[in-house]
Amino acid sequence: MRTTRHIGSASFVISLISVQSSNTLHVADRHRRAATHCIPPLGDLLGWWPEQSASWTAGFVTPRDLQTPHCTPFRRRGCNSHPRRLRQRLAIWVGLMVIGLFIAPARAATSEEHTYLAQLVAQARHDTLAQDRYWHILLHYRPTLFGGVTSEQDDPDFFLAPQGKTDPQTELEATLVAFFSDQLVGRSKQPAQCAFVARYQWLREQLQFDDTRLPRQRCERFDRWVEEFNTDGVSLIFPTAYMNNPASMFGHTFLRLDQRGQTEQTRLLAYTINYAAEVPPDAGLEYAYKGLFGGYQGFFSTIPYYLKVREYRDIENRDIWEYRLNFSEPQIRRLLLHAWELGNASFDYYFLKENCSYHLLSLLEAARPELRLTDRFTFWTVPADTLRALIEQPGLVGHVAYRPSRSTVITHKRATLSTEEHQWLHRLIDDQGLARTADFGQLPPPRQALLLDVASDYLLYKSETDREQAASFKAGNQQILMARSALRIPSPPFSVRPRGGSPEQGHEKSRAGIGIGWRQNEWFEEVNVRLAYHDLLDPEAGYTPNAQIELLGLAVRHYARRDQVRLERFTFANVLSLSPVDRLSFSPSWKVSAGLQTVRQERAGVSCRYCANGNFNGGPGLAVQTDFLRREVWFGFAEVDVNVSPAYVYDHRAGGGGTLGLYADLSERWRMLASTTYLHYPLGEQSDDWRASVQQRVTIQNNLAIRGEFNHRRHDNEALLTLHAYF
């Protein structure tokens, strides 16, 4: 049974008071009303209206009491017009009149609380607090297309008024009313002062609450929560992209609550604030659809940092960047207050817009409302862009730290080994007992230590990523550690320099280009644009190496000889991941693309010079990295290819084949990509196709590059020179 606070010495209990309109206060317990078939709230029967004088008369009822619908969404049809309902109301009214005869001495105290409530409501209206930016931040209100606002928060229990999602004034007044009650509200089931501590603190500051007239309630759960964090600072954490999970292809952001006295060694013990979608296991294709269109609920959570590091760095092999935010103690306090409130909230999760990074910005705005970060993201939110938005704020970002993934550390340590040491490493991984042999002992102790450290790192990595043989890898690592402890020398410091720089140093996500070219003895001009994100030839600084994600790109050409303008190609998605393999690491590469392009097709009786062709292509592959010149990645794919176009017999063809290719860094600003493809189509129009392409990119500056390419298809050759700008 819920515990409620009595008003004065009255023997009846007044539960949650909500606001029915901007001019009318009602006492409302939505669940209780549903259970009693929409009996009107007690406040309606007592006639508590803010526009009345400060004193009230028990039993005062207006005609509006019997006309205004007070039922919840669970009400029965016609619940306010049924004659029996009217008789029930009158019976309750008469009963309260009788009760009033026996509680007359308590009316003064009760009247005082409601007088003070009316004063607070009047002052809040006078100060237009419901239109204040900070109130809108706390309730996550955003302007609507046709005027007004609506909250991006989607849990009904986050609001204390039925219209609170779209009416800031109603919600503010309902919040004030709820502060006079200890009715349990929200998903956390606490009194309003404790469930919505940020609202209480802000309204207390704005309205200067009198504790003798509105007593403060003890919020022990919140106090213990804050005390456990012992927060002295806040850091934004950015794990880089993870290509094997669609939700992580663009990276991720969350907050770390840095503790007082935290050191480099102890910061793993701090807590984090994370926002993510609640996705069932093995969601399959449903994941893509619901992720794009808000089919999942997103929630805030607090998780120890070492668990997040284990997930991202050790299992998913993602480098982690840590950005210390220069927040003052009051700003940290405001962030924690609102973070606690968000335990009562949920949001419809949209992969492209309202994602992990977007709602994290709203939490930072609660700490520093002058930031106005969410205003910059109208249609989509890319984690790296939110990071740039923070860095652009003068003085906001302080110290930056880099935490390389375990696989990155292994790769860099292996690069320091000689050929003989590489052989020893492979043997140690296969047979840990070799660490105690005389032959291994002949190596210099520092080199023994390095080899054992690398072997231990690798076995730990495999124990995290290979569940079937995890026990075997852990047992092998124990033997390596025993041999390592016998050396009794410390491991020398080993620093890893991030390849390509930090994420905020990368080019902007969108790209536009103008170019001139030649195709089939005809000159053309081209204008192209791509909304997101990065391809293999784009400047790589700040982006995941060996990865490509292109979304929503198109190119329009003007062919000079025929004076014709046409859509040359449209890219819905073009995603490619190259994972170089070696003796210690094996991860498949893969690619998938869908879009529209123009083709030239000739057969007996039909000549299609430039025909639109819908295309889907994808398949698995392998990649190998070498360092003959600077850095080269060789790759091969087995793929399926489907085409739909009037250029083909039966308007389609489907088949498969393979691609071989290479991309190489010829200098820091010059990259080359070459590939050749053979495809055979046994379905639809039976034919085959051979293609070849050579492309080069030279970076002029971070957001400006020039690209030249030559493409060959059967009966079709073209050359193109393009200037690209990123924005």
N, C-alpha and C positions, 0 to 999 in steps of 0.2 A: 504494500500500500504506500502511495507517495506521501511524503511529509510536506505539509504546506504551512506557511506562516499566517497566523490569524491577524486580522486587522483590528486593532484595539482589543477589546475583550469580547467581541462578538462571537457567538457560537457557531455561526455559519462560515464556511470557507469560501473565499473568493479566489478563483484560479486565474490563469493567464488572461491578461487584458490585452486585446488587440484592437487595432484601429480599422473600422469598417469603411471610413472615407476620410478625406482631409479635414472634415468638420465634425466628425462624430467618433467618439471613443466607445468601444464596447468591451465588456468582459467576455473572454472567449477561451474555452478549452475545446479545440476542434475535435479531439477524439471523444471527449465526453458528450459533445453535442450529437455526434454520430450515434453514440450508444443509446442516447435518450430520444432518438427520433426527432432531432431538431427542436427540442425545447429551447426557447430563447435564453440567451445568457442572463445571469443574474444582474449584470450591470445594466442591461436594457430595461429590466423591470424596475430597477431602482432609479432610473433616469439620470445616469451620470453622463452629462454632456459638457464638454469643455466650454461651450458658449454660455452656459448658465453661470449664475453667481457662484462665489466660492462655497457658500453653504448649500446643502442639499436637503431635501425632505424625503424621508423614507416613504416609499410607495408611490412617488410621483411617476406617472406613466403618461407618455404622449401617444397620440394615434400612430406615430411613426414606429413605435415599438411593435405594433401588431402588423405593420406593413412591410418593414424592411426585412428582406430575406437574410437569415443568419445561418443557414445550413451550410455544411461543408460540402465538398464534391461528392460525399457519400450519401447526401440527403435523398430522401424519397421524393418522388414526383409529387408536387403540390403540397409539400409539407407545411407551408405557411398559410394555406387557404382552407385547410380542412377544419370544419366546425369543432371537432374534438380537440384540435390543437388550440383553438381559441379558448375553449373551456379549461384546458390544462393551464394555459397562461394565466387566466383569471384566478384559478385555484391557487397557483403558486404566488400570485400577487397578494391575495388575501392572506395566505399563510405567512408571507413575509411581513405584512402589516401587523399580524398578531405577534410575530417574533419581535418586531420593532417595539412593541409595548413593554417588553421585558428587558430590552437592551438599551434603553434610553441613556443610561449613564455612560455607555461606551461610545455614543455617537460622536462626542467631541473629538476623541482620539482618531476615530475613523475619518471623520470629516477633515481633520488636520492633514492626514496623509493625502487624501484626494484633493485637498486644496493645494498642497505643494505640487502634486502631479500636474494639476491644471496650470500652475504658475510655470513649471518647467516646459510644458507643451507650448504655452504662449510665448515664452522667451525663445524657444527653438524656432518657432514660426517667425518671430520678429527678426531674429538673426539669420534667417533663411539657411539654417544648418543643413537641411535636406538637400540643398543645391551645392553645398561645399564639396570641393574636389576630394577631400579626404574621406568624407562619407561615401562618396561614389567609389573610391578605391577599396574601402573595407567591404562594400557590398558587391564589388565587381560590376558596376553599372557601365554600360557602353551606349553611346547614342544610336538610335535606330534610324533607318533610312528615311522614314516619314515623320520624324520628330519624336520627342520623348526618349526614354531610355529603357533598356532591359538588362537584367543581370546575366552574365555568362555562367554564373553558378546555377546548377540544375537540381540540387537536392531541396525538396520543399521544406524540410525541417531546418534549413539554414535561415529561413525567413520566419519572422514572428507575426507577420500580418498576411492574410490570404492573398492580398495584391502586392506583397512586398517585392516580388521579382521585377515589377514594372513601375512601382510607385514609391520613390524614395521618401516622400513625406509620410505616407502611411506607415512604412516600415520604421522610420525613425520614431514616430509616436508610439507605435506598438512596442518598440524596444524600451522606451522610457517607462511605459506601463509595466513591462515585464520585470524591470529592475526592482519594483516594489514587491515582487513575489518570489518565493523560492520554489515555484513550480519547476519541475525538471523538463528541460527543453533540449532540442537538437539531438543528433545521433549520439553524443557523449552523455546524455541524460544528466545534466547539471542545471542548477539555477542559472538564469540568464546572465547574471553578473559574472558567473564563472565560465559558462559556455562561450560567451562572447566578450572576452576580457578586453579586447582592443576597442570595441564599441563603447564599453563602459568607461574605459580610461579616457577616450577622446571626448565623450559627452560630459564626463565629470570635469575635464579641463575647460570645456567651452561654457558649461552652464554653472560651474562652481557649486557642485552638489554640497548640500548641508548634511553632514553625517548624522546629525541628530534627527533630521526629518526623513532622510533616506539612508538607513544604516547600511554600512558596507558588510558584505558577506565574506566569510573566510573561504578561500578557494585553495584548499590543501592540495588537491591533485595537481593544479597548475603550479603551485609553489614548489612541489617536489620535482616536477618535470623541469622547471627552470634551474633549480638547484643542482640537479643531476648533470645538466649540460655544462654548468660552470663556464658560460660563454664569455670570452674576452675579445673575439673577433669573428669575422665571417669571410670565407673564401668561396669563390665560384670555381667549380671543378668541371673540366671539359675532357671527357674521354673521346678520343678521335673516332672516326667512322669505323663501323664493323660491317663489312659487305655481305656477310652471311645472314644478316637479320634486316629485313626491310625497314623496320622502325629505327634502326641504328645506322643506316647508310649515311646520314648526314651528321653523325656525332650525337652527343647528348650533353646536357648540363644539369648540375644539381649543386646544392650548397653544403659546405662543411662548416660546422659550428666549432671554431677553434677555442680550446680551453685555456684558462689561465695557467701560465707556467709550461705551456706546451713546447716541446722541442722537436727537432727533426725526427728523433727516434720514437716519440710518443704520439705524434699527430695521427697515427693510424687508429688510436683509441677514441678519437673524437666521433661525434655523431654527425649525421647528414640529414638534410631535408630534401626529399626527392618527390617528384611528381611523375606518375606513370599510369598507363592504362591497365585496367584489370582484365587480362586476356586469358581465356581458358586454355589449357594445354591442348596441343594438336588442333589448333583452330583451322589450319589449312587455308583454302581459298577464301573462306569467310573472313579471315583476318584482313586481307587487303580491302575488301568491300566495307566492312564495318570501320576499319581504321580511317578510311577516306571520308566516310559520311557520318561519323559520330555515333557509331553503333556500340562503342564501349564506354564505360565510365572511367574517368580518371580520378585518382585519389592522391593526397599528400601523405607521406609516411616519413618516419625517422628511423634510420638504419645505421648501425655502426660503420664507420668509414672502412675498416679493414675488410668487411664483407663486400663492399663495393669494389675495393681494390682487387680483391680475389676474383670477383666476377669479371671485371673489365681487363685488368692487367694480366692476370695469371691464366684465365680460361679463354677469354676472347682475344687475347693478344693485342690489346688496344693501349697505345700510349696515353698518358694522363697528364693534363696541364692544370696547374693550380694557380689561381689568381686571387691574391689577398685584396679584399675590399676595404677601403679606408672609411669605416663606419665608426661614428662616435658611440659612446655608451648608451645615450638615449635612443639613437637610431637602432642599435642592436636590440634594445628593449622593445621598441615598436615592432621590429621584425618578429621577435619571439611571441609577442602578444597576438599578432595576426596569424602566425603559423599555428598557434594553439587553436584559434578559431577555425582554421581550415580543416581541422580534424572533424568538424561537423559538415564539411562541404564535399561535393563531388561535381565534376564537370563532364559534359559530353566531350569525348576525346576525338579531336580531328588531327590526323597525321600531318597535314600540311599547314594548319593554322594554330589551333588551340592545342599545342603539344607541350612536351616537357619544358621547353625553353620559354614559351610564351607565358605560361602561368607562373613561372619562376620570376619573370620580370615584374609581374603584378605584386608579388611578395616583396621584392626590392623597393617598389614604389611605396609600399606601406611603411618602409623604413625611412625613405627619402622621397616624399611626394613630388618634389621639384624635378625629379629625373625625367618623368613623362616618357618612359621607355616603350610601353605597349602601343602608344600612338603611332610609332614608326612602322608597325607591322599590321597592315590592313588585310592582305590577301593570303600571305603565307609567312611562315616563321622558320628560318633556317638557324640552327644553333650557332654556327660560326658568325652569322650576322648579329645575333644578340650579343655575342662576345665583343664584336667590333663596336656595337652601340654603347657598351659599358666603357670600353677603353677610350672612346671619344669624349666621355665626360671628364672634364679637367679634375685631376686629383683623385678620382674615384678608385682607380686600380693602383695598388702598391706593388709588393714583391710578387714575382712570377717564378714558379718552380716547375720543373719537368720531371715526371716520373715515368721512365721508359717501361714498356711491357717486358715480361720475362723473355719472350722470344727476341725482342730487340736487343736486350742485354746479351743473350747467347750469341746472336749474330755478330755483335761488335767484339765480343771476347774471342770468338773463333777467328775473326779477321786478324788477330794479333799472333796466331799460332803459326809455327813453321809447318812444312810438309810432314816432317817426322812427328811433330806434336799432334797434327790432325789424325795421323794413323793411331797414335796412342789414345786419343780421345774416343775414336770409334771402338777400339778394343776395350777400353774401360767401361763404356756403356754396355757392351755385350757381355763382359766378364769382369765384374767388380773386384774379384779376387786378385786380378793383376796388379792392383794398387799396392799389394804387400810383397810383390816379387822383387828380387835383387835387380833385375833389369830396370824396372821403373825407379828404383831407389838410386840409380846412377844419374838420373836427371838432377839438375840443380834444384834445391828445395823450393825456391820461388816459382820455378816452372811446374814442379809437381803440384804446388798449391793452386796455381792457375788452372791446370788441367782438372784437378779434383773439383774445383769450384764450378767450372763449366759443366762437368759431368753431373754434378749435383743439381745445378740449375735445370739441365735438360731432363733428368729423371723426375724432378718435381713438376716440371711442365707436363710431361707425359702422364704423371699420376693424376693431374687435374683434368686432362683432356681425353684420356683413354680409359673409360670406366671399366671396360672388360678386363684390362690388365693393370688396373690401378694398384692392386695389392702387390703385384710383382715389382712394379717400378718403385713403390715405397720401400720395399724390402731391399732392393738394390741401392737406393739412396742411403739407407741406414749403413750399409757396408762402406759406401764412399765417405760418409761423414765420420765413421770410425777411423778410417785411414787418414782423413784430413785432420782430425784432432790429434793424431799421433805426431804430426809434423811440428806442432807447437810454434808456428809462426803466423802472424796475422796476415790477412789478405790485404794487399796494397789497395789504396783507393783506386776505383775505376769509374771514370766519368764517361757518359755517353752523350755525344753531341747530337741533338735532334736533326734529322735530315730534312731539309726544306724549310726550317724555321717553325715558329709557332703559328697556330691556326689563324690568328687575326692578321698575319702578314700576307695571306693569300689574296688572290684577285677577287673582285666582286663576283657575285653568283650569276648575274645575268650578262648576256653578251650580245652585241650588235656588230654587224660588219657590212662593208661595201666592197664590191670587187668587180673585176673585169676579166672576161675569159673568152675562150674559143671552143666551139663544139661543132663538129661535122662541117668545117669550112664556113662557119658563121660566128660572128662576134656577138657577145652579149654582155649586159651589165647585170649585176646581182646585188640585191639587198637581203640580208638575212638577220634573224634575231633568235635568240634562245633564252627562255626564261630561267633555266637552271640546267647544269650546275658546274660541270667540269668534264673535259674529255682528255684523252691521253696526250694530246698535243698542247693543251693549255699549259701555261706556266705552273709548275708543280708545287712551288713554295706554299706551305700552309695546308696542303691537301694530302689525302692518303695516297701514297705511291702506288702505282700500278693499278689504278682504279679509274673508272669512268662512269659518270651518271649524267645523262642528258635528258631533259624533260621539256616537252612543249617547244620545239624549235621549228621554224619554217624559213623557206627561202623563196623569193620572188625574182624572176628574171625577165628582162626585156631583150628579145632577139631582134637584132638590128635589121637583117635582110627582110624579114617579113613584118617588121614593126609590130611584133606580138608580145604581149605581157601575159605571163602565166605563172601559176604556182608550180615551182620546180620540185620542192620536196617539203614534207611535213614529218617531223619526228614526234611521236607520242612519247616514247621512252626508248633509250638506248643505254643499257647498263652492261658493263664489262668488268670482271675482276680477274686479275692475273696474280697468281700465288706461286712464285718461283719455288721449285722443289730441289732438294739435294738429298744426301744420304741420311740426314737427321730430320728432315722436314718434308712431309708430303701433304699438300692440300690441293685439291683440284681447282683449276680455273674454270670460269663459266661466263657465258654471255647470253643476253636476250634483248631483242629489239622489235619494235613495231612502229609502222609509219607508212608514209606515202612517198613515192618517187616517180620520176619520169623515165621511161625506157624507150629504146628504139628496137622494133621487132619487125623482121621481114620474113615472109614465107610466100609460097606460091599464091599469086593473086591478091595478096594483102601486103600493104606497106604502111606501117605505123611509125611515123618519124619521132614524135614525142607523145607518148601515151601515158596517162596516169596509171600507176601500178601500186596497189596495196600490198604490203609485204610484212611477213612475220618471220623472224630468224632467231635461232638460239641453239645452244648446245654446250657440252662440257669440253674441257681442254686441259692442257698442261703447259707450264712455262718454266724456263730455266734462265738464270741470270749469270752473266759473265762480266769481266772487267778488262776486255782486250784494249779498248780505247779509253773510255771513261766509265760508262755503265751501259750494258746492253741487256735487253730482255727478249728472249726468243720464245715464241708461243705457237701453239697449234690447237685447232678446234675441230671436233666432229660436230656437225650441225645439221639441223633440218631447216628447210626453207619453203615457205608457202607464198604464192603470188596470186593476186586476183586482179584481172585487167581485161578489157576488151581486146587487147593485143594478142591474147592467147586463144587457141582452140578451146572451146567449152568455157572460155572466160577465166580459166585458172590453170595453174600447174603447181605441183607439190613434189618435193623430193628431198635430197640431202647430199652431203659431200663433206668437204673439209677446207680449212684455211690454214696457211702457214704465214708467219709474219715475224717482224723484228721492229722494235723501236730502240733508238740509241740516243744518248746524250752526247753530242759532238762537242759541245762546250756548255758553259753554265747557262747560256741564253739560247742555245741552238739545239733543237731536237728533230730527229728524223723518224718517220714511221713508214714502213713498207710492208705490203701483204699481197698474197695471191690466193685466189679461191677457185675451186672447181666444184660445180654442182650438177647433179643429174636428176632429171624430173621424170619419174615413171608414171605419175598420175596427172590427169588432165592432159594438157599438151605435152606430149612426150618429146623432150628436148634436153639439151645440156647447155651449160654456160660456164665460161671462163672469164675471170676478172683479175685485174692487177691494179695496184694503186701505190703511188709514191707521194708522200706529203712531208713538208718541212715547215717548222715554225721558228721564228726568231723573235725573242722578246725585246721590245723597245724600252718599256718600263712596266711596272707591276700590272697596270691595267690597260696596256696597249701592246699589241703584237701584230706581226705580219705573217701571213701564211701563204705558201704556194703548193699546188698539188696537181698531179696528173693522174687521171682515172681512165682505165680501159675496160670496156665490155665488148662482147662480140658485136661487130658492126657499129661501134659507138666509142669515140674518143673525145676527151675534153681536158682542157687545162684551165686553171683558175688561180688568180692572185687576189688575196683578200686582206684588208686591213680590219682588225678586230679591236673593239673597245669594250671594256668590262664595266658594268655599272650595277 
